[in-house]
Amino acid sequence: MTIGALSGDPHEAGDRRHGRPAPASGDAPASGVVRAPMASVVASELLRTGFAARLSGGPSVDDWEAKLLRYGSEYMSLGAEDIQRRVAHELVVVQQQLDQPRLWSVAARLMTLYAKTFPGSDGSKAVRWYRMAAEAADRSGDDGTRVWVRGRAAIALGYEGASLGVADVLADQAMAISDRPSLGLLNAVFGKAHAAALRGDVGTARELMERGRRVFDKAGSYEESSDYAVPWWRLNVFVSLLAARLGDEDVAVAAQDAAARELPSALPRFATHLELHRGLMLARSGDVRGGAAHARAALSALPPEKHSLTLRLLLAELERS
């Protein structure tokens, strides 16, 4: 694991073959002149953080678990850039403590969260981190972590509609490790369902949706707003998009209504997800222009700092349809 991989910048520093800065985008500084000094400052701070952790011994296991709970909650409302920068520092610290087996579980869950800040379509970043998270989870020896890490990666990729082959592999691995109902298994089943729907395998997607509902009945987490939780409203966010992709309008509308009734007001990003699902339904029914306009209006109404990479990928999927 290199410092460059943890720099917190979701874009390459430039075109190294030709010595030119990378083209500007909405997420990156427009000037490579600004980027180089900033990258140096970030690298210096990461190095200092890593050595300081090694010298001091770093946080205790209980402290790490508390950090994970906090990040799980903050993930639901903070933007990807903020989460990415902060988790990068945490990964440098925990990297110095991996002589303690239980901290491989912490590292695996942090890696999964870090991977989620990259678009799944960028296989050189997001998928690489998901695979490393799975390897780290295996080193922990904890089957719950092994299933959860793979399941979370599978639902992230399946929901985003990216790297579907990897989503399938990780979901299958999670289900092979343990078929005991858990949030990890729930995520794996729905991740595989989304991949099937996007491939046009309607029968398999519907079967997996029903299996996912049965897993939720035994393992759902009800009152939590955390990335480590799947309460009733979040299950219905999964179902809403899946049904929209399958063209099951009645199921999609029922799921959207159920999610909207219980969705915490402090989580407007997920309300925007539901609006994009409605836009996708319009597009799939033939009103592509109306669906795209509905989705863009919903995304514009969300403050920019609340935007996520997943929302952008959903909008792109809708526009392609």
N, C-alpha and C positions, 0 to 999 in steps of 0.2 A: 504494500500500500504506500503510495508516494504522496509527498506533500502536494504535488501538482494536482493529483486526483482529488484532494480535499480542499482546493483553493476556494471553493464556494462560488466560482464563476461558471455558469452553465454553458458558456461558449468557449470555443478555442481562443487562444491568445492571438492567433493570426494564421495566415497561410504560410507555414514554415518552408514550403518548397520554393516560394518566391520572395519571402521576406516582407510580405505586405500584411497590414492589419486586416483582420476579418471584416467583412461587410457589416455595416451597422444594422441593428434590428431594434425592435421595440423593447427588448430586454437587456440590451448591451449598450455601453457608452459608445458614442459616435466616433470617438477619436482613440486610436491606438496610443497616442501620446499620453493620454490620461491613464490608460489601462496599465501600462508597464510599471510606473511608480506604485500604483495601487496594488498590483500583484506582488511587488516586492515587499510592501508593508504587510500584506496578508500572510505571505510566506514566513516573514520574520516573526510575526505574532504566533503563527502555528508552531514554529520551531521552539519558541520560548515556552509556549503552553505545554508542549510535549516533554521538554526537559524538566520543567517545573513539576509536572505530574510524576515523573520518574523519581525525582529527588525527594518529593514529599510523600510519595506512596499513593496519592490520589484518593478520590472519594471511596467510602465503604460500599459494600454491596447494597445495603439498605438505602444509602444516599443515591445510588444509581437507579434503584427501583423507583424512588420518589421522582427523580429527574424524568424517567420514562413516562410516568403517569402525567407529569406536567406537560411534556411534549405531546403526548397523546391527546390531551385536551386542547392545547394551543394549536395543533395541526388543523383542527376543525375550523378555525377562524383566521389564522395568520396566512400571509402570502408565502408562496414557495421560496422566494429569494431570502426572506428573513429566516425561515426554518432551515434552509440549506446552509446558510452562513453559520448559524449557531450549532447545528448538529456536526458540521465539519470540525469545529473545535472539540466537541465532545468525543468524536472518534479518535482524534489525536491523543486525548487523555486516556481513554479506555484501552487504546492500543498498548500503552505502557504497563497495563495491569493484567494482561492475559495469561500470566502465570497462575491466576486464580480461575479455576474451571468455570465457576458460576458466572464469571464476567464474559465468557464467550456468548452466553445467552443475551446479556445486555448488548454486547457488540452487534450481534445478529439483528436485534430489533432496531438498533440505531441505524445500521446499514440499510435496513428495509425502508425506514423513514427517509433516509438520505436519498435512496434510489427514487422514491416517490416524487422528489422535487425536480426530476428530469423527465422530459416527455418520453413515454414508452417507445415511441418510434425511433428514438436515438439508441440503437442497440449497443453502441460502443460505450454508453454511459449507464442508462437505467438498467438494462438487462445484465450488464457486467456486475453491477452492484447487487442486483437481486440474486445472482448466482453466488457471489461471495457471501451474501447474507445466509444463504442456504448452507454453504460449507461451514460457516461460523456456527450456525445452529447445530449442525452435526457434531461439531467439537464439544458443544455444551453437554451432549448426551441426554438432553431433555426433550422427550418426544413432543411435549406440548409446544415448545418453542420451534421445533423442527416443522411441525404441521402449520403453526401460525405463520411463520415467515414465508413458507411456500404458498399458503393460501392467500395471504395478503398480496403477494406479488402477482398471483394468478388473477385475482379480482381487479387489481390495478390495471394490468395489461388488457384483460378482457373488456373491462368497462371502457377503457380508452380506445379499444379497437386496434391495438398495436402489438406486434411481435406475438401473434396468436399461437405459433408453434411453441414458443417458450411458455406461454400461459398454460397450454395443454400439458406440457411436460411437468411443470411445477405443480399443477393441480393433481395430475396422476400420482406424482411422488407423495404429495401430502396425503392423498386418500390411501395409498399403499402403506404409509407409516402407521396410520391408525384410522379405523372407521368409527371410533368413538365420537359421539356428537360433541362438537366444540366449535368455537368461533373460527378457528383456523380451517376446520373442515367445511364450515358454512361458506367461508370466503372462497375456498377451492372449488366447491361445487358451482357457485354462481360464476366464478371466473371461467370455468370450463363451459358453462351454459352460454355465456356471452360469446365466447369463441365459436361455439357451434352455430349460434344464430347468425353471426357475421359471415360464416361459410355457407349459409343457406341450409344447414342441417336442422330443419325446423323440429322434426320429431325428437331428436336428441336434446335440443335446447329446452323443449317443453317438459320432457322427462326429468331433466336436471333441475328445472325450476321447481317442480313438485318435490323432488328429493330435497332441495334446499329449504323449502318450506317446512318439511318434516324435521330436518336438522334444527332449524330455528326454534321449533316448538319445544325442543329439549335443551337447547344451548343458548338461546337468545339472551341478550343482556338488555334490560328494559329501560332504566332511567338514566343511563350514562351517555354523555356527549364526549366521546373520546374516539380516536382512531383505533383503539384497542377494543371497541365495543360495537355491537350491531343491535341497537334497539329496534323496536317495531317500525319507527319512521324510516330508519336507514335501510331495513330490509325492503321496504316498499320503494325506496329510491332505486335499489337494484332491480326490483321487479318492473318498475315503471319503464326504465330504459330497455330492459330485455323484451318486454311485451311490445314496446314501440318498434323495436328492431324486427320483431316477428310479425308485425302487422295485427296484433291482437288488441284492437282499440279498446274494447270494453275492459279487458284486464288492465291495460295501461292506465286508463282514466280512473278506475277504482283504486289502483295503487297510488296514483298521484293525489287523489283526494285523501286517502288514508295517511299518506306521508305529510301532506300539508296541515292536517288537523293536529298532529303531534310534533311537528318540526319546531324546535326552539327558535324563538325570534332572534336570539343572539347568533344564529348561524345562517345569515342571508345567502351565503354562497350555495347552500344546498337547495334553497328555494329557487335559485337561478338554474340549478341542474334540472329541476322539474319543468321549468319553462322551456329549456332547450329540448327536453324530451317531447313536450307538446309541439314545439316547432318541427321536430323530426317526424312526428306523426302526421302533421300537415303536409310535409314534403313527400312522405311515403304515399299519402293519399292522392298525390298529383299536384298539390298547390306548393310547388317548390319555392316560388317567389314569396308567397305569404309565410311559409314556414321559416324561411331564412330571415325575413323581416322581423318576425316575432322573436326569433332567437337573438338577433343582433340587438333589438330593443331591450330585451331582458339583460343581456350582457352589459349594455351601455348603462343601465340603471344601477348596476352593481359598482361600488367604488373600485377604482383600479387596483388599490392595494389588496382587495379581497379576491381578485382574479386568480385562477389556477390554471396550470397547464392542461388539466383534464377538460376544463370548460372550453379552452381553445380547440382541443382535439375534437370535442363533440360538435362544435360549430363547423369545423372543417368537414366532418363526416356528413353533417346535414347538407352543407353546400355541395358536396360531391353527389349526393343523392338526387 
